[in-house]
Amino acid sequence: MTTLAASRRDVSPPAVNLSKPSFPIIRSVEVTPLDIPLFEPFGISGGAQAAANNVLVTLELADGTLGYGEAAPLPAYNGETQTQALAVLAGSRRWLAGYVVKDWRWLAAEFRGRGGAWCGSAQCAFELALLDALTKQRGEPLWKFFGGAGTTLETDMTVTTGTATEAADNARAIRKRGIRMIKVKVGGKLGPAHDLERVGAISEVAPDSPLILDGNAGVSRAAASELVRGLKARGIVPALLEQWLAKDDLAGARALAEESGWLVAADESVTSADDARRVVAERAAGAINIKLMKGGVVAALDIVAVAKSAGLTLMIGGNVESILAMTGSACFAAGQGGFDFADLDTPLFLAENPFDGGFTMDGGRISVAHLAAGHGVTPKW
């Protein structure tokens, strides 16, 4: 039986003349755990994570250029683990050396066939390392590679799960940072009354902040209706309802948008262009949250194309990521253009930063304009 990976190798790029040292040939790839403590657990409806248990990929070209990528699996989000990402990425050591980095899309497809399809965060790390090396070798910033449409975004900051008092305290701290937009995690076992108290407390201390209410697929239809009614009774109008319902409940998402009259975003529901087309066909969302960690750069580009052609609003987000992966996402969204929402705040939750470089922040304003080549992030060690 011919495997998908084997069939692709039959039509692989031609052999490279290794006597040409200027040719951007891949020499090696290294994969290491990247464990970064958080100030406090990052809680969503599916559970909490006490540390960023991620993976660092270091790809070296024959001329010494290094490219870096990060996998940020989040078990509470989609079940992916650090162990899984490490295993999938380590497999690339057996076959990647000797290929040409400019063939990054072919290499991305090859990696997907060798396990990346089952671990989106690993696929993201692999592709990001390829593109960092490629654009460094060219002397091109990653945001320009992605289209050069812009260099700035406005990010929100997240209030994770917890009590109403904690929510209010976190909202005050977010506004003190100069960040205007607040994202609030809702859903889970404590129910809509608990969420109403938390959102109400945030609205009281930050009445002019646009609110994104993110359920991470942890809100039932009944709870969603109760939450909508409660928010309307309090005069709270969210800027966005992000993936309240189960990822396959597209009819429910459409009904939620109709019942509330508010903008609904698909997150867990969309990990591929086919998923995006289903959301469009079912009129299940007016926005899509693009996350490179869901399936990598190529998949994200395909989803953006579907969303833009359908006139959907775009959001860029991520898992619990360091400045490395988040800068890659910032370059993607700014370079592509047309992103109205950004959720690139998780570097602010990390108690340590093992990297130099990356995007800059002024309040909620993120800028990648200063980056000269690649994504500009390098390990401190």
Buried (B, 14 or more C-beta within 10 A) or exposed (E): EEEEBEEBEEEEEEEBEEEEEEBBBBBEBBBEEBEBEBEBBBBBBBBBBEBBBBBBBBBBBBEEBBBBBBBBBBBBBBEBBBEBBBBBBBBBEEBBBEBBBBBBEBBBBBBBBBBBBEBBBBBBBBBBBBBBBBBBBBEBBBBBBBBBBBBBBBBBBBBBBBEBEBBBBBBEEBBEEEBBBBBBBBBBEBBBEBBBBBBBBBBEBBEEBBBBBBBBBBBBBEBBBBBBBBBEEEEBEBBBBBBBBBBEBBEBBBBBBEEBEBBBBBBBBBBBBEBBBBBBEBBBBBBBBBBBBBBBBBBBBBBBEBBBEBEBBBBBBBBBBBBBBBBBBBBBBBBBBBBBBBBBBBBBBBEBEBBEBBBBBEEBBBBBEEBEBBBBBBBEE
